[in-house]
């Protein structure tokens, strides 16, 4: 191996023909591995929230949230969508990926410099001097994470999910441990700054160790233009989507202060916590798999609908349960000082019921190379969301949450329709896939709500929460498996997980 050129030595990271022969099995195995890893990450994050939520104050979370709401926008440019371009492209080579590596690293450096430059502006905007030091510290992590972007993309392209997820879990674990230690010793909001810095450092070191590809010098005229265009459209979507996701934090922090922002941001973070544990691993598996099937419409449709079914089957009952047991959930996980987050959490949960379904439309755009179409939808969708924030802002964080929730529900059908146009998938396929799942969720949720009105006042909050979760699970699975007869499909997938 010592005498081989980098192109030959690292050819294993670029070719994907060997994946197509066993794509379904690899996808199932990848789904099993990533789901297990996400369960571990969820447990770690939930535990850290319970500890940090008691060691830190809403104001601590609000201070860091003020900074990340602004710097998060700047970090969109460090990737420029090039990692997804590496994953999606049918054919790619060493020179192209090397050039993309240096582009990513350069963009990460520019991102860090911009963040440092705007640190005084952030502090002045919020009229909070502590924000300058927080911004400077977080900027250091941008360059560190930029070093591992293309290595992670190559591992993802080769569907090396075991390696990626072990690395991800370990980096999260170390970041959480450092944050808890810092909070225990009274470092306050600095614990929330330390966590992503440690996470990024460990993650980057891990992908460099596990991916043996090493970048060469950047090269001109190696065919990266199409990759840059694809990534540019994705970045454009990320920019407009960022405003749709984070302008609420900026506005609430500016006009209503760190206390309300802390309650709002924590409610939203807690809502996304279980959903992301499901969305992220399935998305990581679905996009590379669908990219390999982009020229086979029937297989593409079949794979997408099965993956969509898995997403809906797992996320919709969780969201339904969170709507019904908001008080018990917030009280058990975060404690009494987060009482104002309960109403916010319930409203945001209602809006999130169909959010995982809409998120799968991104698979259709990216896997087919239609990032330009994705950008068009992003501009339309983000405009509606920004308007909703402005409408709700005079009514504090609650008004923002309610207005946002209404818009999120109204955009579901247009989102699915626009994404499926020109594909072998129809809106009716999507409706058919999720309708029975939604019905089972409504029945199970109503059962829990009825039980809550009977026994809720007599039981400790934590015990009641456990009972509600068990009842929701039993009723939901009974309907799915025995009323709607879906047991064979899901048990077949479970059998494949066990077989691997």
VENSULFEN-V934693 format. One record per residue. N is the residue number from 1. RES is the residue in three letters. D_LAST is the distance of its C-alpha to the last C-alpha in Angstrom with 2 decimals. Layout:
BEGIN
N:RES:D_LAST + N:RES:D_LAST
END
This chain:
BEGIN
1:UNK:31.11 + 2:UNK:34.16 + 3:UNK:36.37 + 4:UNK:34.09 + 5:UNK:34.94 + 6:UNK:32.69 + 7:UNK:32.04 + 8:UNK:30.62 + 9:UNK:29.04 + 10:UNK:27.00 + 11:UNK:26.41 + 12:UNK:22.64 + 13:UNK:22.90 + 14:UNK:24.95 + 15:UNK:23.70 + 16:UNK:21.00 + 17:UNK:21.47 + 18:UNK:18.37 + 19:UNK:16.25 + 20:UNK:17.84 + 21:UNK:16.71 + 22:UNK:13.06 + 23:UNK:13.86 + 24:UNK:12.34 + 25:UNK:8.77 + 26:UNK:9.51 + 27:UNK:11.17 + 28:UNK:8.66 + 29:UNK:6.20 + 30:UNK:9.67 + 31:UNK:10.83 + 32:UNK:8.49 + 33:UNK:9.44 + 34:UNK:12.95 + 35:UNK:13.48 + 36:UNK:12.81 + 37:UNK:15.15 + 38:UNK:17.61 + 39:UNK:17.81 + 40:UNK:18.77 + 41:UNK:21.19 + 42:UNK:22.60 + 43:UNK:23.32 + 44:UNK:24.97 + 45:UNK:26.97 + 46:UNK:28.03 + 47:UNK:29.19 + 48:UNK:31.02 + 49:UNK:32.69 + 50:UNK:33.92 + 51:UNK:35.37 + 52:UNK:36.68 + 53:UNK:38.00 + 54:UNK:40.27 + 55:UNK:41.14 + 56:UNK:41.98 + 57:UNK:44.14 + 58:UNK:43.72 + 59:UNK:46.16 + 60:UNK:43.90 + 61:UNK:41.12 + 62:UNK:43.77 + 63:UNK:45.12 + 64:UNK:41.81 + 65:UNK:41.05 + 66:UNK:44.37 + 67:UNK:43.44 + 68:UNK:39.86 + 69:UNK:41.07 + 70:UNK:43.25 + 71:UNK:41.40 + 72:UNK:38.16 + 73:UNK:40.00 + 74:UNK:40.98 + 75:UNK:37.44 + 76:UNK:36.45 + 77:UNK:38.26 + 78:UNK:36.41 + 79:UNK:33.44 + 80:UNK:35.43 + 81:UNK:32.26 + 82:UNK:31.65 + 83:UNK:28.10 + 84:UNK:27.13 + 85:UNK:29.30 + 86:UNK:27.33 + 87:UNK:24.04 + 88:UNK:25.66 + 89:UNK:27.85 + 90:UNK:26.98 + 91:UNK:28.67 + 92:UNK:29.56 + 93:UNK:30.89 + 94:UNK:31.68 + 95:UNK:35.19 + 96:UNK:34.14 + 97:UNK:31.49 + 98:UNK:34.00 + 99:UNK:36.64 + 100:UNK:34.40 + 101:UNK:33.63 + 102:UNK:37.35 + 103:UNK:38.02 + 104:UNK:35.49 + 105:UNK:37.02 + 106:UNK:40.51 + 107:UNK:39.71 + 108:UNK:38.25 + 109:UNK:41.53 + 110:UNK:43.60 + 111:UNK:41.65 + 112:UNK:42.42 + 113:UNK:46.08 + 114:UNK:46.47 + 115:UNK:45.02 + 116:UNK:47.49 + 117:UNK:50.30 + 118:UNK:49.73 + 119:UNK:49.35 + 120:UNK:53.05 + 121:UNK:52.80 + 122:UNK:49.93 + 123:UNK:51.96 + 124:UNK:55.05 + 125:UNK:53.35 + 126:UNK:52.10 + 127:UNK:55.18 + 128:UNK:53.01 + 129:UNK:53.72 + 130:UNK:50.60 + 131:UNK:48.42 + 132:UNK:49.63 + 133:UNK:48.10 + 134:UNK:44.77 + 135:UNK:44.68 + 136:UNK:45.53 + 137:UNK:42.81 + 138:UNK:40.04 + 139:UNK:41.22 + 140:UNK:40.15 + 141:UNK:36.47 + 142:UNK:36.68 + 143:UNK:37.24 + 144:UNK:34.53 + 145:UNK:31.84 + 146:UNK:33.28 + 147:UNK:32.50 + 148:UNK:28.72 + 149:UNK:28.56 + 150:UNK:27.97 + 151:UNK:25.58 + 152:UNK:23.32 + 153:UNK:23.85 + 154:UNK:22.88 + 155:UNK:19.58 + 156:UNK:18.95 + 157:UNK:20.21 + 158:UNK:17.67 + 159:UNK:14.83 + 160:UNK:14.38 + 161:UNK:13.28 + 162:UNK:12.12 + 163:UNK:15.59 + 164:UNK:17.41 + 165:UNK:16.22 + 166:UNK:16.83 + 167:UNK:20.18 + 168:UNK:20.92 + 169:UNK:20.38 + 170:UNK:22.49 + 171:UNK:25.23 + 172:UNK:25.45 + 173:UNK:25.69 + 174:UNK:28.48 + 175:UNK:30.29 + 176:UNK:30.34 + 177:UNK:31.55 + 178:UNK:34.34 + 179:UNK:35.35 + 180:UNK:35.62 + 181:UNK:37.66 + 182:UNK:39.92 + 183:UNK:40.46 + 184:UNK:41.20 + 185:UNK:43.90 + 186:UNK:45.49 + 187:UNK:44.52 + 188:UNK:44.17 + 189:UNK:42.83 + 190:UNK:42.12 + 191:UNK:39.00 + 192:UNK:37.59 + 193:UNK:38.64 + 194:UNK:37.10 + 195:UNK:33.62 + 196:UNK:32.87 + 197:UNK:34.63 + 198:UNK:32.50 + 199:UNK:29.30 + 200:UNK:30.32 + 201:UNK:31.39 + 202:UNK:28.28 + 203:UNK:26.00 + 204:UNK:28.13 + 205:UNK:28.25 + 206:UNK:24.48 + 207:UNK:23.90 + 208:UNK:26.71 + 209:UNK:25.18 + 210:UNK:21.65 + 211:UNK:22.97 + 212:UNK:25.42 + 213:UNK:27.25 + 214:UNK:30.83 + 215:UNK:33.24 + 216:UNK:36.37 + 217:UNK:39.63 + 218:UNK:39.88 + 219:UNK:41.19 + 220:UNK:43.29 + 221:UNK:42.90 + 222:UNK:39.28 + 223:UNK:38.31 + 224:UNK:37.13 + 225:UNK:39.56 + 226:UNK:37.23 + 227:UNK:34.54 + 228:UNK:37.20 + 229:UNK:38.35 + 230:UNK:34.87 + 231:UNK:34.34 + 232:UNK:37.88 + 233:UNK:37.29 + 234:UNK:34.17 + 235:UNK:36.30 + 236:UNK:39.02 + 237:UNK:36.73 + 238:UNK:35.51 + 239:UNK:39.18 + 240:UNK:40.30 + 241:UNK:37.20 + 242:UNK:37.89 + 243:UNK:41.31 + 244:UNK:39.89 + 245:UNK:37.57 + 246:UNK:39.91 + 247:UNK:43.52 + 248:UNK:43.58 + 249:UNK:42.97 + 250:UNK:45.71 + 251:UNK:48.20 + 252:UNK:47.64 + 253:UNK:47.87 + 254:UNK:51.03 + 255:UNK:52.89 + 256:UNK:51.67 + 257:UNK:50.71 + 258:UNK:47.93 + 259:UNK:47.92 + 260:UNK:47.09 + 261:UNK:44.65 + 262:UNK:42.82 + 263:UNK:42.53 + 264:UNK:41.49 + 265:UNK:38.98 + 266:UNK:37.36 + 267:UNK:37.08 + 268:UNK:35.42 + 269:UNK:33.05 + 270:UNK:32.04 + 271:UNK:31.51 + 272:UNK:29.19 + 273:UNK:27.23 + 274:UNK:24.80 + 275:UNK:24.85 + 276:UNK:23.92 + 277:UNK:20.87 + 278:UNK:19.56 + 279:UNK:21.45 + 280:UNK:20.71 + 281:UNK:16.89 + 282:UNK:16.93 + 283:UNK:19.93 + 284:UNK:18.44 + 285:UNK:15.70 + 286:UNK:18.20 + 287:UNK:21.05 + 288:UNK:19.55 + 289:UNK:17.90 + 290:UNK:21.20 + 291:UNK:23.17 + 292:UNK:21.66 + 293:UNK:22.66 + 294:UNK:26.09 + 295:UNK:27.97 + 296:UNK:26.29 + 297:UNK:27.73 + 298:UNK:26.20 + 299:UNK:22.58 + 300:UNK:23.47 + 301:UNK:24.88 + 302:UNK:22.07 + 303:UNK:19.43 + 304:UNK:21.83 + 305:UNK:22.66 + 306:UNK:19.13 + 307:UNK:18.52 + 308:UNK:21.99 + 309:UNK:21.27 + 310:UNK:18.35 + 311:UNK:20.79 + 312:UNK:23.61 + 313:UNK:21.76 + 314:UNK:20.90 + 315:UNK:24.00 + 316:UNK:26.88 + 317:UNK:26.89 + 318:UNK:26.66 + 319:UNK:29.60 + 320:UNK:31.53 + 321:UNK:31.23 + 322:UNK:32.43 + 323:UNK:35.44 + 324:UNK:36.45 + 325:UNK:35.99 + 326:UNK:37.14 + 327:UNK:39.76 + 328:UNK:37.56 + 329:UNK:34.75 + 330:UNK:37.13 + 331:UNK:39.18 + 332:UNK:36.34 + 333:UNK:34.50 + 334:UNK:37.47 + 335:UNK:40.53 + 336:UNK:43.98 + 337:UNK:45.02 + 338:UNK:42.65 + 339:UNK:44.37 + 340:UNK:45.39 + 341:UNK:41.77 + 342:UNK:41.15 + 343:UNK:43.00 + 344:UNK:41.55 + 345:UNK:38.02 + 346:UNK:38.61 + 347:UNK:40.10 + 348:UNK:37.38 + 349:UNK:34.71 + 350:UNK:36.43 + 351:UNK:36.42 + 352:UNK:32.71 + 353:UNK:31.68 + 354:UNK:31.20 + 355:UNK:30.64 + 356:UNK:26.83 + 357:UNK:27.55 + 358:UNK:30.14 + 359:UNK:27.94 + 360:UNK:25.65 + 361:UNK:28.74 + 362:UNK:28.31 + 363:UNK:25.21 + 364:UNK:27.59 + 365:UNK:30.23 + 366:UNK:28.24 + 367:UNK:25.89 + 368:UNK:29.05 + 369:UNK:31.14 + 370:UNK:33.50 + 371:UNK:34.03 + 372:UNK:37.77 + 373:UNK:37.27 + 374:UNK:35.11 + 375:UNK:38.04 + 376:UNK:40.51 + 377:UNK:38.62 + 378:UNK:38.28 + 379:UNK:42.06 + 380:UNK:42.81 + 381:UNK:40.37 + 382:UNK:41.36 + 383:UNK:45.02 + 384:UNK:44.60 + 385:UNK:42.78 + 386:UNK:45.42 + 387:UNK:48.15 + 388:UNK:46.52 + 389:UNK:46.57 + 390:UNK:50.24 + 391:UNK:51.11 + 392:UNK:49.50 + 393:UNK:50.60 + 394:UNK:54.07 + 395:UNK:52.47 + 396:UNK:50.54 + 397:UNK:46.77 + 398:UNK:46.69 + 399:UNK:48.36 + 400:UNK:45.93 + 401:UNK:42.91 + 402:UNK:44.50 + 403:UNK:45.58 + 404:UNK:42.20 + 405:UNK:40.44 + 406:UNK:42.74 + 407:UNK:42.13 + 408:UNK:38.34 + 409:UNK:38.57 + 410:UNK:41.08 + 411:UNK:39.08 + 412:UNK:35.93 + 413:UNK:37.15 + 414:UNK:38.74 + 415:UNK:35.65 + 416:UNK:33.42 + 417:UNK:36.24 + 418:UNK:36.95 + 419:UNK:33.34 + 420:UNK:32.66 + 421:UNK:35.98 + 422:UNK:35.63 + 423:UNK:32.03 + 424:UNK:30.74 + 425:UNK:29.98 + 426:UNK:32.77 + 427:UNK:33.65 + 428:UNK:33.61 + 429:UNK:29.98 + 430:UNK:29.20 + 431:UNK:31.54 + 432:UNK:30.10 + 433:UNK:26.56 + 434:UNK:27.70 + 435:UNK:30.78 + 436:UNK:29.31 + 437:UNK:27.12 + 438:UNK:30.34 + 439:UNK:32.29 + 440:UNK:29.94 + 441:UNK:30.18 + 442:UNK:33.97 + 443:UNK:34.28 + 444:UNK:32.07 + 445:UNK:33.89 + 446:UNK:37.25 + 447:UNK:36.37 + 448:UNK:35.60 + 449:UNK:38.79 + 450:UNK:40.84 + 451:UNK:39.46 + 452:UNK:40.21 + 453:UNK:43.83 + 454:UNK:44.24 + 455:UNK:42.68 + 456:UNK:42.18 + 457:UNK:45.56 + 458:UNK:45.21 + 459:UNK:41.96 + 460:UNK:41.08 + 461:UNK:39.17 + 462:UNK:35.95 + 463:UNK:35.81 + 464:UNK:36.64 + 465:UNK:33.81 + 466:UNK:31.26 + 467:UNK:32.80 + 468:UNK:32.77 + 469:UNK:29.07 + 470:UNK:28.29 + 471:UNK:30.71 + 472:UNK:29.41 + 473:UNK:25.81 + 474:UNK:26.97 + 475:UNK:29.41 + 476:UNK:27.16 + 477:UNK:24.29 + 478:UNK:26.94 + 479:UNK:28.38 + 480:UNK:25.18 + 481:UNK:23.76 + 482:UNK:27.05 + 483:UNK:29.72 + 484:UNK:27.94 + 485:UNK:25.41 + 486:UNK:22.33 + 487:UNK:20.14 + 488:UNK:18.51 + 489:UNK:17.26 + 490:UNK:15.81 + 491:UNK:14.43 + 492:UNK:12.77 + 493:UNK:11.03 + 494:UNK:10.22 + 495:UNK:8.88 + 496:UNK:6.44 + 497:UNK:5.54 + 498:UNK:5.49 + 499:UNK:3.79 + 500:UNK:0.00
END
